Amino acid sequence: MTTTKGFKVTDAERKTRVGIAVKNFEELKKKTIDKFKLKFSPGQIDFQTPDGTLIENDEYFQTLPSQTLLIWVKKGDKAETDAEILYKTIREVNDEYLSAGEKVQEFFTEKMKNKVFKLAEVLKGIDGEKAKLTTKADHPEWFEGLDTGAKTKEEYMFRRAQDRIRTYFYKTKEELLKTKDLPQAQLQTLINELRNRLKLNKYHGYYFDRACFGDENMKSICDRSGQFTCHGRWDKDWCLYNPSHTINPYSSREARIIFQTWNMDHNKERSRSIIPAICTALRASDNVNTKTSKVCKDIDSDNSLSKDKNCINVRSIYNDLFTTGNLKIVHIVCHDKGAHFTLKAGPYLV
């Protein structure tokens, strides 16, 4: 970051916000410690965004827009997300109403995963007609609580999709750079090529942008109205619930917040399968013949490249990490965090 940018910083309680202008992530940590009079070193605090995204390095920090709200926490701790706060607020404000029925009684005793599911049911009565509204001027309550310069819902949702894809890139990069014995030249070429492709595709922000519905090249996951339908667990072809899980984050502030609990899930897992397969390919490429090993950019579209041996297939890696060829949008209930043992990534070596 070459220029100074301003951020709003708060603690896990969100009682006090402090404006802090910094040039990099390390400076943010030092100024936060000073402003909040903390008895921690910079290495003892973490930062997250209101949707729970952990900021792990300066490279990702530099992508955040000015005036983003950042929450500092003690390293290893985690602040409540907007969705969790919303659940608690609705419970406190509407306790008498929500406690009236047997089904809602369960709402307070089940685990958070099921609470979020039932919360969506409670919020079904919200006026869906407002989903058609687009601008901040037309639907100001939708933007309530947001620190954003976005003037339309579509612009805001576009950025949220970019944030999720950027997170996958930076986590992948960090894990690969931490892995020992990888050929550095090929690794750096691979990282640069992945970044260049992401920039070309605008970090797939169109995934959440309903204005892109029907676009063959940059198609949104939601429909024209902004409604998302759960794609189902990683080993299923569709959501097995009847009716299927659906949500339209364009309809209300509450729905926008709850949408944060929906996941972009890798069928072939990023950390358990894709990363190890990339490492295997890089090592094999280097071990066979260091002088001739290559990173192939588009082997599917270039017949000449397909004749090369020991060539890393960037297209396959990119598709598995960042595209809907391997990503599903899933309701939290359908997000299985166990090992996806039947789906294996790679081999990425031609």
TAQUI-V794810 format. One line per field, one symbol per residue. phi: phi as a letter, one per 30 degrees, with the letter a starting at -180 (. if undefined). A space follows every 10 residues. Layout:
phi = ???
This chain:
phi = .dcdbcbccb cddhdbcbdb cbcadddddd ddeddchdcb cedcbcbbde cjddccaddd eddddeiddc cdbdejcbdd deddddeddd dddceddddd cdddedeccd deeddddddd ddddddeddd dddcddddbd dddeiccbcd cbdddddedd deeddeeddd ddeddddddd icdddddddd eddddddddd chhhddeccd dcdjdddbcd dddddjdcce djeecbdadd dbdddbabdd dadddddddd ddcccddddd ddbdeedddd ddddddddae dcdbcddbdd cbddddddci cdddeddedd dbcddbcbcb dedcdcdddd dcccdidccc
